[in-house]
Amino acid sequence: MLPVEERGVVMREDFGGELRARRERLGRSLRSGASEIGISASMLSQVETGKLYPSVSTLYQIASFLDVSLDGLLGLSPEEGEG
Protein backbone atom coordinates (compact mmCIF):
# COMPACT_ATOMS: atom_id res chain seq x y z
CA MET A 1 0.00 0.00 0.00
CA LEU A 2 1.21 3.47 -0.80
CA PRO A 3 0.58 6.63 1.17
CA VAL A 4 -1.56 9.06 -0.80
CA GLU A 5 1.40 11.40 -1.31
CA GLU A 6 3.40 8.65 -3.08
CA ARG A 7 0.74 7.21 -5.33
CA GLY A 8 1.80 6.60 -8.88
CA VAL A 9 -1.63 5.99 -10.35
CA VAL A 10 -4.75 8.04 -10.51
CA MET A 11 -7.74 6.56 -8.71
CA ARG A 12 -11.16 8.07 -8.56
CA GLU A 13 -11.55 10.29 -5.53
CA ASP A 14 -14.57 8.42 -4.19
CA PHE A 15 -12.88 5.00 -4.33
CA GLY A 16 -12.66 4.59 -0.55
CA GLY A 17 -16.20 5.74 0.09
CA GLU A 18 -17.54 3.46 -2.62
CA LEU A 19 -15.55 0.55 -1.19
CA ARG A 20 -17.03 1.19 2.25
CA ALA A 21 -20.57 1.45 0.83
CA ARG A 22 -20.20 -1.82 -1.07
CA ARG A 23 -18.77 -3.59 2.00
CA GLU A 24 -21.65 -2.35 4.12
CA ARG A 25 -24.20 -3.44 1.48
CA LEU A 26 -22.73 -6.92 1.82
CA GLY A 27 -23.36 -6.70 5.56
CA ARG A 28 -19.68 -7.14 6.38
CA SER A 29 -17.89 -5.42 9.22
CA LEU A 30 -14.56 -3.71 8.71
CA ARG A 31 -12.80 -6.56 10.50
CA SER A 32 -14.51 -9.39 8.58
CA GLY A 33 -14.05 -7.63 5.24
CA ALA A 34 -10.37 -7.05 5.91
CA SER A 35 -9.93 -10.67 6.93
CA GLU A 36 -11.53 -11.91 3.70
CA ILE A 37 -9.42 -9.52 1.62
CA GLY A 38 -6.26 -10.55 3.46
CA ILE A 39 -5.29 -7.21 4.99
CA SER A 40 -5.59 -5.71 8.46
CA ALA A 41 -8.71 -3.86 9.55
CA SER A 42 -6.54 -0.78 10.07
CA MET A 43 -5.29 -0.95 6.49
CA LEU A 44 -8.81 -1.38 5.10
CA SER A 45 -9.95 1.59 7.15
CA GLN A 46 -7.14 3.70 5.71
CA VAL A 47 -8.08 2.65 2.17
CA GLU A 48 -11.73 3.49 2.83
CA THR A 49 -10.82 6.93 4.19
CA GLY A 50 -8.44 7.70 1.32
CA LYS A 51 -5.27 7.69 3.41
CA LEU A 52 -3.78 4.72 1.53
CA TYR A 53 -4.25 3.37 -1.96
CA PRO A 54 -4.04 -0.40 -2.38
CA SER A 55 -1.48 -2.24 -4.46
CA VAL A 56 -2.62 -3.91 -7.65
CA SER A 57 -2.66 -7.33 -5.99
CA THR A 58 -4.80 -5.96 -3.15
CA LEU A 59 -7.15 -4.35 -5.69
CA TYR A 60 -7.70 -7.79 -7.21
CA GLN A 61 -8.42 -9.21 -3.75
CA ILE A 62 -10.90 -6.39 -3.04
CA ALA A 63 -12.63 -6.96 -6.40
CA SER A 64 -12.93 -10.67 -5.64
CA PHE A 65 -14.32 -9.94 -2.16
CA LEU A 66 -16.93 -7.60 -3.66
CA ASP A 67 -17.62 -9.99 -6.57
CA VAL A 68 -17.00 -7.31 -9.20
CA SER A 69 -14.50 -6.96 -12.03
CA LEU A 70 -11.43 -4.85 -11.47
CA ASP A 71 -12.70 -2.43 -14.14
CA GLY A 72 -16.02 -2.18 -12.30
CA LEU A 73 -14.27 -1.61 -8.99
CA LEU A 74 -12.19 1.20 -10.46
CA GLY A 75 -15.14 2.73 -12.28
CA LEU A 76 -13.66 2.04 -15.71
CA SER A 77 -16.69 0.17 -17.02
CA PRO A 78 -20.37 0.03 -16.14
CA GLU A 79 -21.36 -2.76 -13.82
CA GLU A 80 -23.89 -5.42 -14.69
CA GLY A 81 -27.39 -4.19 -14.22
CA GLU A 82 -26.56 -0.55 -14.96
CA GLY A 83 -28.23 0.78 -18.01
C-alpha positions, 0 to 999 in steps of 0.5 A: 500500500502506498501513502496518498502522497506517493501514489503513482496511479490516478484513482477516482476520488470516491474509491474509498467511500464506494468501497465502504458502501459496497462492503456495508451493502454486503453486511460485512464489518470492517474486520470481517471484510479485511480478513476476507481480503487478506489485509488488516482492519486498520489498512482497510480503514485507511483505504476506505478513508483515502489515506492509503491506496491499495497495491494492484494485488490488493485491488484484485483481492478487493474486487474478488471480495466484492464480486466485481470486475477490477474495471467495475471496482475502479469505475472504468466500465459500467457494472452489470445491471446498470443501463 
